[in-house]
């Protein structure tokens, strides 16, 4: 099945009928502003400013119903910018009251500000009217309510990103500490986060202390906190390099205290990462078609959880290309007359979804025989650049995922192999 974005755009425009009240809402933290137009873009009623609570939401619903009654309109559609997290509660409340909610791209809102009055002026009322105009013209995206499992995945994966950033930050600070106080430690342990290196930092936080110790004392210290520990050779090397260390000898008490706090933060981040990944696995396995996607060799739990958490139910996408547009991985070109610009990825979509689709594809190229063969054919036979081949394989992965979710079938390597044979 060929996917044409123009057909999708036409469908979005056709959904706005003569019986629609089109509402645009400018989202803020405390006060929202709503404006309404009909299907032709004619302003209907006065602006409404309402608070971000139950009373304010009820006044919005009353305002919408009143405008529908006065103008003999049977249906309504509400558009809003996905500003931070402030729009989420309002959209869910409107869904519960059977009001259709769509979102518009904030970048497009900025580009369309001058359509109404040909000025660069900006206000909440004008922004709400611009949003309503954009919805009327079909420049919106549908908001599909997600089930409990998908929303749980999204929250957990967002939480995981925060924990990973903290873990990376604490690791970088540990590396900095070692570079200042005990740079020779890298001659014994190449990786500062290895179990032996972390145990050494806990037990012997400065080379001054190590220089006066015997190898047996170092080994006994390792045995006290490690089941498997480095041997005598490592202990001798550690004492030897500690005696010749060029690390700072000043303010060692302050550096030891700093190291103690860094290790506490490192331990906490590791523990939290382990806990959140357990929760992610439990939530992912409750999704009916998840185990079919995990059956694809090279697809990890974390990559799949990241994709489903951002994209939601893949069976709701009409085609794999729709998933690519949702991620901002569709192509964009700038050309005019005889000049033709470079074709690039638009990146107008969910950045986290782009990242996990890329990571999943890289894993497939490394571990999946079918994807590895296609990538090799693209690079060696078709003389394609490696990154261009990866981008094409991301599109193939998106189509496979959506196909499996929509048809509820298992991954079929023979179909992919058939494509390779035809290409050869």
C-alpha positions as CSV (number, residue, x, y, z in Angstrom):
1,X,0.0,0.0,0.0
2,X,1.4,3.4,-1.0
3,X,1.1,6.1,1.6
4,X,0.5,9.7,0.3
5,X,0.7,12.5,2.8
6,X,-1.5,14.6,0.5
7,X,-4.4,12.2,0.9
8,X,-4.0,12.4,4.7
9,X,-4.0,16.2,4.5
10,X,-7.1,16.2,2.4
11,X,-8.8,14.0,5.0
12,X,-7.9,16.4,7.8
13,X,-9.5,19.3,5.8
14,X,-12.6,17.3,4.9
15,X,-13.3,16.5,8.5
16,X,-14.1,20.1,9.2
17,X,-17.7,20.4,8.0
18,X,-20.2,23.3,7.9
19,X,-21.6,22.0,11.2
20,X,-18.3,22.4,13.1
21,X,-17.5,25.0,15.7
22,X,-13.7,25.3,15.5
23,X,-12.1,26.4,18.8
24,X,-8.5,27.4,19.3
25,X,-7.0,27.6,22.8
26,X,-3.8,29.3,23.8
27,X,-2.4,27.2,26.7
28,X,-0.7,28.7,29.7
29,X,0.1,27.6,33.3
30,X,-2.8,29.3,35.0
31,X,-5.1,31.1,32.5
32,X,-6.1,29.8,29.1
33,X,-7.6,31.8,26.3
34,X,-10.2,30.4,23.8
35,X,-11.4,31.8,20.4
36,X,-13.9,30.2,18.0
37,X,-14.5,30.3,14.2
38,X,-16.8,28.5,11.8
39,X,-15.6,26.3,8.9
40,X,-15.0,29.4,6.8
41,X,-12.8,31.1,9.4
42,X,-15.4,33.7,10.5
43,X,-15.0,34.6,14.1
44,X,-17.8,33.3,16.3
45,X,-18.5,34.8,19.7
46,X,-16.3,36.7,22.1
47,X,-12.9,35.4,23.5
48,X,-13.0,33.4,26.7
49,X,-10.3,33.5,29.4
50,X,-10.7,30.5,31.8
51,X,-8.6,29.1,34.7
52,X,-6.7,25.8,34.7
53,X,-9.1,24.0,37.1
54,X,-12.4,22.2,37.1
55,X,-14.4,25.5,37.3
56,X,-12.5,26.9,34.4
57,X,-12.9,23.8,32.3
58,X,-16.7,23.8,33.0
59,X,-16.9,27.4,31.9
60,X,-15.2,26.5,28.6
61,X,-17.7,23.6,28.0
62,X,-20.6,25.9,28.7
63,X,-19.1,28.6,26.3
64,X,-18.8,26.0,23.5
65,X,-22.3,24.6,24.0
66,X,-23.7,28.1,24.0
67,X,-21.9,29.1,20.7
68,X,-23.1,25.9,19.1
69,X,-26.7,26.6,20.1
70,X,-26.7,30.2,18.9
71,X,-25.0,29.4,15.6
72,X,-26.9,26.1,14.9
73,X,-23.7,24.0,14.9
74,X,-23.8,20.4,15.9
75,X,-20.2,19.5,16.3
76,X,-17.1,21.0,17.8
77,X,-13.3,20.5,17.6
78,X,-10.8,22.0,19.9
79,X,-7.2,22.8,18.8
80,X,-4.3,23.7,21.1
81,X,-0.5,23.9,21.2
82,X,1.1,21.1,23.2
83,X,2.8,23.7,25.4
84,X,4.9,21.8,28.0
85,X,2.6,19.6,30.1
86,X,-0.1,22.3,30.7
87,X,-2.3,21.0,27.9
88,X,-2.6,17.4,29.1
89,X,-5.2,17.7,31.8
90,X,-7.4,20.0,29.7
91,X,-7.3,17.6,26.7
92,X,-8.2,14.6,28.9
93,X,-11.0,16.5,30.5
94,X,-12.4,17.4,27.1
95,X,-12.1,13.8,25.9
96,X,-14.2,12.7,28.9
97,X,-16.9,15.2,27.8
98,X,-16.9,13.9,24.2
99,X,-15.1,16.9,22.8
100,X,-12.6,16.2,20.0
101,X,-9.1,17.5,20.7
102,X,-6.3,18.1,18.2
103,X,-2.9,19.7,18.5
104,X,-1.1,22.2,16.2
105,X,2.7,22.6,15.8
106,X,4.0,25.5,17.8
107,X,6.4,26.3,15.0
108,X,3.5,26.6,12.5
109,X,1.6,28.8,14.9
110,X,4.6,31.2,14.9
111,X,4.8,31.1,11.1
112,X,1.0,31.8,10.7
113,X,0.8,34.8,13.1
114,X,0.6,37.4,10.3
115,X,-2.2,35.7,8.3
116,X,-5.0,37.5,10.1
117,X,-3.8,41.1,10.4
118,X,-0.5,41.2,8.5
119,X,1.4,42.4,11.6
120,X,4.0,40.7,13.8
121,X,2.0,41.5,16.9
122,X,1.4,38.8,19.5
123,X,-1.1,38.2,22.2
124,X,-2.9,35.3,23.8
125,X,-6.2,36.2,22.0
126,X,-4.5,36.4,18.7
127,X,-2.6,33.1,19.2
128,X,-5.9,31.4,20.0
129,X,-7.4,32.7,16.8
130,X,-4.4,31.6,14.8
131,X,-4.7,28.1,16.2
132,X,-8.4,28.0,15.3
133,X,-7.6,29.1,11.8
134,X,-4.9,26.4,11.5
135,X,-7.4,23.7,12.6
136,X,-9.9,25.0,10.1
137,X,-7.3,24.7,7.3
138,X,-6.4,21.1,8.3
139,X,-3.0,22.0,9.8
140,X,-3.4,19.8,12.9
141,X,-2.5,16.4,14.3
142,X,-5.0,14.0,15.9
143,X,-4.7,13.3,19.6
144,X,-5.3,9.6,20.1
145,X,-6.2,8.7,23.7
146,X,-3.6,6.2,25.0
147,X,-4.4,3.3,27.2
148,X,-3.0,2.8,30.7
149,X,-0.2,0.6,29.5
150,X,1.1,3.0,26.9
151,X,0.9,6.0,29.2
152,X,2.7,4.1,31.9
153,X,5.5,3.3,29.5
154,X,5.8,6.9,28.4
155,X,6.1,8.1,32.0
156,X,8.5,5.4,33.0
157,X,10.8,6.0,30.0
158,X,10.8,9.7,30.7
159,X,11.8,8.9,34.2
160,X,14.5,6.6,32.9
161,X,16.0,9.4,30.8
162,X,16.3,11.6,33.9
163,X,18.0,8.8,35.9
164,X,20.4,8.0,33.0
165,X,21.4,11.7,32.8
166,X,22.1,11.8,36.5
167,X,24.1,8.6,36.2
168,X,26.1,10.0,33.3
169,X,26.7,13.2,35.2
170,X,27.9,11.4,38.4
171,X,30.2,9.1,36.2
172,X,31.7,12.2,34.6
173,X,32.3,13.8,38.0
174,X,34.0,10.6,39.2
175,X,36.3,10.6,36.2
176,X,37.2,14.3,37.0
177,X,37.9,13.4,40.6
178,X,40.2,10.6,39.5
179,X,42.0,12.8,37.1
180,X,42.8,15.3,39.9
181,X,43.5,13.1,42.8
182,X,44.6,9.7,41.5
183,X,45.1,9.7,37.7
184,X,47.3,6.6,37.8
185,X,44.3,4.5,38.8
186,X,43.5,4.2,35.1
187,X,46.7,2.2,34.7
188,X,45.2,-0.5,36.9
189,X,41.5,-0.2,35.9
190,X,40.8,1.1,32.4
191,X,37.1,1.8,33.3
192,X,36.6,3.9,36.4
193,X,33.1,2.5,36.8
194,X,34.3,-1.1,36.9
195,X,33.5,-3.0,40.1
196,X,37.2,-3.1,41.1
197,X,37.7,0.6,40.5
198,X,34.6,1.6,42.4
199,X,35.6,-0.7,45.3
200,X,39.1,0.8,45.4
201,X,37.7,4.3,45.5
202,X,35.4,3.3,48.4
203,X,38.2,1.7,50.4
204,X,41.3,3.6,49.5
205,X,40.2,7.1,48.4
206,X,43.7,8.6,48.1
207,X,47.0,7.3,46.8
208,X,48.8,8.6,49.9
209,X,47.0,5.9,52.0
210,X,47.7,3.1,49.4
211,X,51.4,3.8,49.3
212,X,51.9,2.7,52.9
213,X,49.8,-0.5,52.6
214,X,50.7,-4.2,51.9
215,X,49.2,-6.1,49.0
216,X,47.5,-8.5,51.4
217,X,45.7,-5.6,53.1
218,X,44.4,-4.3,49.7
219,X,43.1,-7.8,48.8
220,X,41.4,-8.2,52.2
221,X,39.7,-4.9,51.6
222,X,38.4,-6.0,48.2
223,X,37.2,-9.3,49.6
224,X,35.1,-7.4,52.2
225,X,32.9,-5.8,49.6
226,X,33.3,-8.0,46.5
227,X,32.5,-11.6,45.8
228,X,35.0,-11.7,42.9
229,X,38.0,-9.5,43.4
230,X,41.2,-8.6,41.5
231,X,44.3,-10.7,42.5
232,X,47.7,-10.1,43.9
233,X,49.1,-8.8,40.6
234,X,46.5,-5.9,40.5
235,X,47.2,-5.1,44.2
236,X,50.9,-4.9,43.6
237,X,50.4,-2.6,40.6
238,X,48.0,-0.4,42.5
239,X,50.4,0.1,45.4
240,X,53.2,0.8,42.9
241,X,51.4,3.5,40.9
242,X,50.0,5.0,44.1
243,X,53.6,5.6,45.4
244,X,54.4,7.5,42.2
245,X,51.2,9.4,41.9
246,X,51.2,13.0,40.6
247,X,47.8,13.6,42.0
248,X,47.1,16.6,44.2
249,X,48.2,16.3,47.9
250,X,46.3,19.4,49.1
251,X,42.8,19.5,50.7
252,X,42.6,15.7,50.7
253,X,39.9,15.7,53.4
254,X,37.7,17.9,51.2
255,X,38.4,15.6,48.2
256,X,37.5,12.5,50.2
257,X,34.3,14.1,51.3
258,X,33.5,15.0,47.7
259,X,34.2,11.4,46.6
260,X,32.0,10.0,49.3
261,X,29.0,12.1,48.0
262,X,29.8,11.3,44.4
263,X,29.7,7.6,45.2
264,X,26.4,8.0,47.1
265,X,24.9,9.7,44.1
266,X,26.3,7.1,41.7
267,X,24.9,4.2,43.8
268,X,21.5,5.9,44.0
269,X,21.3,6.4,40.2
270,X,22.3,2.8,39.6
271,X,19.7,1.5,42.0
272,X,17.0,3.8,40.6
273,X,17.9,2.8,37.0
274,X,17.5,-0.9,37.9
275,X,14.1,-0.3,39.5
276,X,12.7,1.8,36.7
277,X,13.8,-0.8,34.1
278,X,12.1,-3.5,36.0
279,X,8.9,-1.4,35.9
280,X,9.4,-0.8,32.2
281,X,9.7,-4.5,31.5
282,X,6.5,-5.3,33.5
283,X,4.5,-2.6,31.7
284,X,5.8,-3.6,28.3
285,X,4.8,-7.3,28.7
286,X,1.2,-6.2,29.4
287,X,0.8,-4.9,25.8
288,X,-0.7,-7.6,23.6
289,X,1.6,-7.4,20.6
290,X,4.8,-6.4,22.4
291,X,6.1,-10.0,22.7
292,X,5.7,-10.4,18.9
293,X,7.9,-7.3,18.4
294,X,10.4,-8.6,21.0
295,X,10.6,-11.8,19.0
296,X,12.5,-9.9,16.3
297,X,16.2,-10.6,16.9
298,X,18.0,-7.4,17.9
299,X,15.0,-5.6,19.4
300,X,15.6,-4.9,23.1
301,X,13.1,-4.2,25.8
302,X,14.3,-0.6,26.4
303,X,14.3,0.3,22.7
304,X,10.8,-1.1,22.2
305,X,9.5,0.5,25.4
306,X,10.8,3.9,24.2
307,X,9.1,3.5,20.8
308,X,5.8,2.4,22.2
309,X,5.9,4.9,25.0
310,X,6.2,7.8,22.5
311,X,4.1,6.5,19.6
312,X,1.4,4.8,21.6
313,X,-0.6,2.0,20.0
314,X,1.0,1.3,16.7
315,X,-2.1,-0.3,15.3
316,X,-3.6,3.3,15.2
317,X,-1.2,4.3,12.4
318,X,-2.4,3.8,8.9
319,X,1.1,3.2,7.5
320,X,4.7,3.0,8.7
321,X,5.3,6.4,7.0
322,X,2.8,7.9,9.4
323,X,5.0,6.7,12.3
324,X,8.0,8.3,10.6
325,X,6.2,11.6,10.4
326,X,5.2,11.3,14.0
327,X,8.9,11.0,14.8
328,X,10.0,13.8,12.4
329,X,11.9,11.3,10.2
330,X,10.2,12.2,7.0
331,X,12.3,14.0,4.3
332,X,12.2,17.7,3.6
333,X,13.5,19.5,0.5
334,X,14.1,23.1,-0.4
335,X,14.3,23.9,-4.2
336,X,13.3,26.6,-6.6
337,X,13.6,26.9,-10.3
338,X,16.9,25.3,-11.5
339,X,18.2,25.3,-7.9
340,X,17.7,22.1,-6.0
341,X,18.5,22.1,-2.3
342,X,19.7,19.2,-0.2
343,X,17.1,16.7,1.0
344,X,17.3,16.4,4.8
345,X,15.3,14.9,7.7
346,X,12.7,17.3,8.9
347,X,13.0,16.6,12.6
348,X,9.5,18.0,13.1
349,X,8.3,15.4,15.6
350,X,9.1,13.5,18.8
351,X,12.9,13.5,19.4
352,X,12.8,10.6,21.8
353,X,10.9,8.5,19.3
354,X,13.6,9.3,16.7
355,X,16.3,8.3,19.1
356,X,14.8,4.9,20.0
357,X,14.0,4.1,16.3
358,X,17.6,4.9,15.4
359,X,19.0,2.8,18.3
360,X,16.7,-0.1,17.5
361,X,17.8,0.0,13.8
362,X,21.5,0.1,14.8
363,X,20.9,-2.9,17.0
364,X,19.1,-4.8,14.2
365,X,22.0,-4.0,11.7
366,X,24.4,-5.5,14.2
367,X,22.4,-8.6,15.3
368,X,19.6,-9.3,12.9
369,X,20.6,-11.4,9.8
370,X,18.0,-9.8,7.5
371,X,18.7,-6.2,8.3
372,X,22.5,-6.9,8.3
373,X,22.2,-8.3,4.8
374,X,20.1,-5.4,3.5
375,X,22.5,-2.9,5.0
376,X,25.5,-4.7,3.4
377,X,23.7,-4.8,0.1
378,X,22.9,-1.1,0.3
379,X,26.5,-0.1,1.1
380,X,28.5,-2.6,-1.0
381,X,26.3,-3.1,-4.1
382,X,24.2,0.0,-4.3
383,X,27.2,2.2,-3.1
384,X,24.9,3.9,-0.6
385,X,26.4,5.9,2.3
386,X,26.1,4.1,5.5
387,X,23.9,6.7,7.2
388,X,21.6,6.8,4.2
389,X,21.2,3.1,4.4
390,X,20.4,3.3,8.2
391,X,17.7,5.9,7.5
392,X,16.1,3.6,4.8
393,X,16.2,0.8,7.3
394,X,14.5,2.9,9.9
395,X,11.6,3.3,7.4
396,X,11.5,-0.4,6.9
397,X,11.5,-1.0,10.7
398,X,8.6,1.5,11.1
399,X,6.6,-0.4,8.4
400,X,7.3,-3.7,9.9
401,X,6.2,-2.5,13.4
402,X,3.0,-1.0,12.2
403,X,2.2,-4.0,10.0
404,X,2.7,-6.4,12.9
405,X,0.6,-4.3,15.2
406,X,-2.2,-3.8,12.7
407,X,-2.4,-7.4,11.4
408,X,-1.5,-9.0,14.8
409,X,1.0,-11.3,13.1
410,X,4.6,-12.4,13.9
411,X,7.7,-11.1,12.2
412,X,8.4,-13.1,9.0
413,X,12.1,-13.2,8.1
414,X,11.2,-14.8,4.7
415,X,9.4,-11.7,3.6
416,X,12.5,-9.6,4.3
417,X,14.8,-12.2,2.6
418,X,12.5,-12.1,-0.4
419,X,13.1,-8.4,-0.7
420,X,16.8,-9.0,-0.7
421,X,16.6,-11.6,-3.4
422,X,14.5,-9.3,-5.6
423,X,17.0,-6.5,-5.1
424,X,19.9,-8.8,-6.0
